[in-house]
Amino acid sequence: TSGAYCVTCRRAFKNLHARSVHYATSAVHKAEKDSAKVDNSAKVDDHPLGRVAQVLRETMGQPDAFVFNEPVNPLLVHGYQEVVDVPMDLGTILARLLDGRFGAAWEVHREIPRVWSNCELFNSKESEITMMAKRLSEFFHARYTALVPAPGHMGMRTFSHGPAWVGHETVRYRANEHAWS
C-alpha cells in the first residue's frame, strides 16, 4: 500500500480514494459517529468517491433495487449470458469502488448505465423490471447530480495541449452536459 490505512480499524488500502470511501461507508465509522452524539445524518464525505458510494448505497436501498444489487444468476435466468456480453450490477460496482478500482467519480458514473442497459437488453422495454431500472436510474442520477460536484477545472483550453482537442468529442461527466469545447 501507499501508506493509506484506517487509523481506527487498521485496514490498509491501495490508495487514499479507497480509504476515503471506507470512512464514508464503514459500519465501524458510522457507529463512531452515532456514539459521538453529533448529528452527522446530513454530512457526507467531502471526497467525490465517498459521495458516489453514498449515492450508490442509497440507490441499492430503494425498493426496486433488490433485483439489481447482485449479479444475475445464469442458472436461474436462462439465456442471460448469450444476450448480455458484460454483466454488471450495483453490488459489483460498489465492491470495486470500495476496493479502490475507480480513480474518479465519473468512472463510477460511467459504469452505472450498464446495469440499466443490460436490463433493457434482456427484458422488453415495457417490462416491469425495465420500469424498475428506469426509476432507479432517475433516482441515481438525481442524487448523483445533487451530491457529487462536477469537475472544478476550466476545460480543455486551459491545458497546454488543449487547443488541439477543441472541437473534438470528449468524455462527458454527466449525461446532460455538453462536450467540452
Secondary structure, 3 states (H helix, E strand, C coil): CCCEECCCCCCEECCHHHHHHHHHHCHHHHHHHHHCCCCCCCCCCCCHHHHHHHHHHHHHCCHHHHHCCCCCCCCCCCCHHHHCCCCCCHHHHHHHHHCCCCCCHHHHHHHHHHHHHHHHHHCCCCCHHHHHHHHHHHHHHHHHHHHCCCCCCCCHHHCCCHHHCCCCCCCCCCCCCCCCC
